[in-house]
């Protein structure tokens, strides 16, 4: 069925809790992933991707509201991003 001249109004609230990204929300997500990986390891559950590909910790360094650097820690590597965008260093550990 088609109804001509019908419009849809949508209101965006960028300050809503669903749209807001916080350090706590990011940390909760990382904690949940870490718990899931720990559970899988204890019960011999294998993933399609290697566990080293999952982020276990993310740290942001801010100055005057600007993110200068983000560090993503994986099980087998760390990645350092300048201004959250530019990969400047990647350190791999071979276990």
KERODO-195919 format. One record per residue (C-alpha): residue in one letter; x, y, z. Coordinates in steps of 0.2 Angstrom, whole numbers, padded with zeros to 4 digits, always signed. Example, Ala and Ser with C-alpha at 12.3 -4.5 7.8 and 13.67 -1.06 7.14 Angstrom:
# residues 2
A+0062-0022+0039
S+0068-0005+0036
***
This chain:
# residues 95
X+0000+0000+0000
X+0006+0017-0004
X+0000+0033+0004
X+0005+0048-0006
X+0012+0064+0003
X+0016+0055+0019
X+0031+0061+0029
X+0041+0054+0043
X+0047+0065+0057
X+0062+0058+0067
X+0070+0067+0082
X+0088+0064+0085
X+0094+0067+0103
X+0113+0066+0103
X+0114+0068+0122
X+0103+0052+0125
X+0112+0038+0135
X+0110+0027+0120
X+0121+0039+0109
X+0133+0044+0123
X+0150+0035+0123
X+0158+0035+0140
X+0174+0028+0147
X+0163+0017+0158
X+0153+0010+0144
X+0169+0006+0134
X+0176-0002+0150
X+0160-0012+0153
X+0161-0018+0135
X+0179-0023+0137
X+0176-0032+0153
X+0162-0042+0145
X+0173-0047+0131
X+0187-0052+0143
X+0174-0063+0153
X+0168-0071+0137
X+0185-0076+0132
X+0189-0082+0149
X+0173-0093+0149
X+0177-0100+0132
X+0195-0104+0137
X+0189-0113+0152
X+0177-0123+0142
X+0188-0127+0127
X+0177-0116+0115
X+0186-0111+0100
X+0183-0095+0090
X+0184-0092+0072
X+0196-0077+0075
X+0211-0079+0086
X+0209-0073+0104
X+0224-0061+0100
X+0212-0051+0089
X+0201-0046+0103
X+0203-0029+0112
X+0206-0032+0131
X+0209-0014+0136
X+0208+0003+0129
X+0216+0018+0136
X+0213+0036+0130
X+0225+0051+0134
X+0216+0068+0133
X+0221+0086+0134
X+0209+0100+0135
X+0195+0089+0128
X+0206+0083+0113
X+0210+0064+0112
X+0229+0064+0109
X+0232+0046+0109
X+0222+0029+0111
X+0231+0013+0116
X+0222-0003+0112
X+0229-0018+0121
X+0225-0035+0113
X+0231-0052+0120
X+0246-0053+0109
X+0249-0034+0104
X+0247-0016+0108
X+0242-0003+0095
X+0245+0016+0098
X+0235+0028+0088
X+0239+0047+0087
X+0223+0058+0088
X+0212+0041+0088
X+0216+0039+0070
X+0234+0037+0064
X+0242+0021+0069
X+0260+0026+0075
X+0266+0010+0084
X+0262-0008+0085
X+0270-0020+0097
X+0268-0038+0095
X+0272-0051+0108
X+0275-0069+0103
X+0270-0082+0116
***
